[in-house]
Amino acid sequence: MRSLLAQGGICGRLAYLAGVGAAAVALVGCAKSDPGPIVGTWRVEGAVAMTISYRPGETEALGLIEKVSYEVAGQGNEVIVKTESGPMAGVAMRIRVLGPDTLQSQLGVMRRVR
């Protein structure tokens, strides 16, 4: 690899660095198991009052534990939760972080359970 870079001169090096940079950006954008700012247990204050726990790689609500992936979006104030298994497989939900103890989603406002 080093000899190829040496032969390619500055253009070869720039192309190599651009490829490495693109791969790094692609990896950062990938879904992952870390729930980021929504980790923990939350109480939904909406039409259907329930408790939801967001843990690495899974959620738990109404006694159901489902495998999920998380993607932190926006400026770090949104998390997209995509269900990977169970009856809701393939469904994604966007959760907006309003504050350290408050979230907003399609389900309603969620408050952190301490």
Summary of the structure (lengths in Angstrom):
residues: 114
radius of gyration: 19.7
end to end distance: 53.0
largest distance: 65.4
contacts: 281
relative contact order: 0.16
helix: 27%
strand: 43%
